[in-house]
Amino acid sequence: MKILLIRHAEPDYARDSLTEKGWREAELLSQRLAGLDIRDIYCSPLGRARDTASLTLQKTKREAEILPWLTEFRGKVVDPCNAVHKISWNLMPQYWTRCPELFDKDRWLDHDLMQTGNVRAIYAETAAGVDALLGRYGFRRDGYLWQTDQNSADTIVLFCHCAISQAIMGHLLGIAPPVLWHGFVLPPSSVTTLVTEERLKGTVFIRCCQMGDTSHLFAAGEPVSHAGLFPELFPDV
């Protein structure tokens, strides 16, 4: 089975929709997805994800099931720099790189910073959502393996967001989400593909075969948006 994690196209956060460029990205993405044999489509309840999905749904004459847990990762912490609540997936590198626990898949939730907010609860919600979704297709979690009576070549698509996609990957691949949140970028409208690898009959490991792919933009000459990525060079002010 293939699981496609799709970040929404370039966002207009103020309106929870897409920019003009974002709509172009969503159109190019829809052309890519319309040629696939997709079994089921799921979507975050947020407007920017639903707008991104809408063009694919129109082309394929399909509907998406809205999954509340696919909303952008809502876990917050108290910022160690200024004592205000903030998202847990945008920490300064001068801080998080000095916290060995945040690199550890078994200990990251026990780090003092993660105890200051609701990260544990939101991550548990994410993990339960993933496990329940895969359970619909006959997969039963067994540590970091999955058991199934009948694997398939079906494709499912999840229209969602950057940080929740990385939290899903962390759960499925056994990687501490802070490493993914801070070390990798999923550009707007990008496609991340996870596949079930069945080397022994009935036992599956999930692997990532492409992450943050924007080839549909490249093929059309559409630049990749930098939304979610800080400047490569420190800007002069």
N, C-alpha and C positions, 0 to 999 in steps of 0.2 A: 504494500500500500504506500501511496505517496501522500504526504501532508504538506500543503503549500501555505506558508505563513506570509501574508502580504501586508506590508505597512501601507497605510493610506497615502495618497498622493500629497503633493506639497500643500500644507495646511494654511488656512486662514483661521488661526486660533480664536480670534475675536468673535467670529461668527460660527465657529465650530463647523466649518465647511472647507472648501478648497479655493486656492487662488486661481487666477486665470491660467497660470502655468500648470497648476495642479489638475485642472480639468483636461488639459492637453495630455498630461501624464496618464490620467485615468483612461482616456480614450485609447492611447497606445497600449496600455496594459490590457484593456478589454479585447483589443485585437489579438493579443498574444493568448489570452485565456480562452477566447471563443473557439479556438482550434483544438482545445484539449477535451478529452473524454472525462468529464467531471461527474462524480457521483452525487456529492452534496456540497452545498455552500453555506458557510456560517459567517456571521458578522457581529462585530462590536455594536453596541447601541449608540455610540457617539456619531454625530453628524458627519465628521470628516471621513470616517470609515464607511458609513452607509452611502455617502455621495460617491466615494471611490468605487464601491461595489455596484452602484446603480447602473453604470454603463455596461458592465459585464452582464448583469442580470437582464438588461434590455436586449442585448445581442443574443443571449442564449435562451431568452424567454423562460427564465427561471426565477425562483424566489429564494431568499436567504433566510435561514433561521437565526434569529437574534439570540446571542448568548450573553447574558449580563456580565459574566466573569471575563469576557474578552475585552471589556473596557480597558483603557490604559491603566497600567499598574498603579494602584492607589496607595501603596504603602508609603508612609511618611516617617521621618525621624526628626529629632531636634538637631538643627544644624550646630555642630560644635564651634563654629566661628561666630555666630551671632544669636544663638539660642531661640531661633524661630523654627516653626515646623516647616519642613520642605520635603520634596520628593526624595526618595531614598536612592534614586538612580542617577543623580547628578551631583556627585561630590567632587571637591577639588582634588586633583591628583596629589598635591602636596600632603593631603590628609590620608586618603584611602590607600595609597601605595605603601604607607608605613604601618598598615594594619594587617599582619599576616593572616588573621582569622578570616578576613574578607576574601581571601584567595582560596579558602578551604571549603569544599562542598559540604562537609559535615559540621563545620563550626561557624559558618558565616552568620547564621541567625543568632548565635550566642554572643556575638560581639556586643560590647556595651552600647554602641550607637544604635544597633538594631533593637535594643530593648526600650528605646525612648519613644517608640511610636507603635504603629499597627502593622509593621512589615510581616511579622510572623503569621498573623491572622490572614492577611491578604495573600501571602504566598501559599498558605494552606488551602485557601479558596481556589487559587490557580491550579495547584496540584490535583485537587479533587475534581475540578472541572475537566482537566486533561484526561485523568483516569476514567471518568465517567463517559467522556466523548469516545475514547478508544474502546471502552467497554461496549458501546453500541455496535461496534464492528467485530466483536468477539475476541478482543484482546484483554488478557488478564495480567496485571502487573506482577512481576516476580523479581523484586529488587530492581536492578537496572535492565533486566530482561523482561520480555513479554511472552506469555504462552497463548497459543491460539489453536483451535481445532481446524481452522481453515483460513489461511492467509489469502490475500487477494491482490490484484494489481489495480484496485480502485484508487482514485484520486479524490481527496477532499481539500477544500479551499477555506482558509480562515482569513477574512479581511479584518485587520486589527491595527496594532500600533507597535512602535519600536520596543519599548521596555517590556510590555506584556509578552511579545514574541520571544524576547531573550529570557524572560522568566520561564516560559514554556520550554525553551531549549535547555535551560539549566536543569529543569526537572527531568526531562527525557534523556539527556546526555550525561548527567552527573557532573555538571560544571557549576561552580558557585556563581549565581547571577551577577554579583558585583563585577566579576571578571568580564562577563559579556557586556554588561551595561556600560562599563567604562573603557573597555578595550576594543569594542567593535561598534561599527555604525551600520544601521540598516537605512539606506536612503529612502526618501519618499517614493512610493509605488514599487519598491523592490520586492523581489520574490525570493524567499528562502525555502528550499526543498529538503524535506526530511523523508527518508525511505526506510521501510522495514527490510532488514537483511536477515534472511532465514537460511543459515548455514546448516542447522539441524532441523529436521521436520518438526514443526510446531513450536519452535523456540526462536524468538525474534529479538534482535537488537536494532535500535533505531539510530540511523546515521544521517549526518548532514552532508549532502552532495553538492549544494550550492547555497551561499549565504549572501543576502543583500544584492541579488542579481538585478541589474538594470539594462540588460541587453536590448529590451524592447525600446528603450530610450535611445541607446547608442545607434540602433539600426535606423532610426528615424531622424537622427541628427539633433535630438532634443537633449540639452544639457542636463546633467544630474543635479538635482537640488541639494544644497548644503544644509537644509533645515535639520537641526539636531546636531550639527557638527560645528565646533568652534573654529575660528580662523587658523589657517596653517601657519601664518606669521602674525606675531603680536601687532595689532594695529597701532600706528602712530596717532597720538591724540594731542 
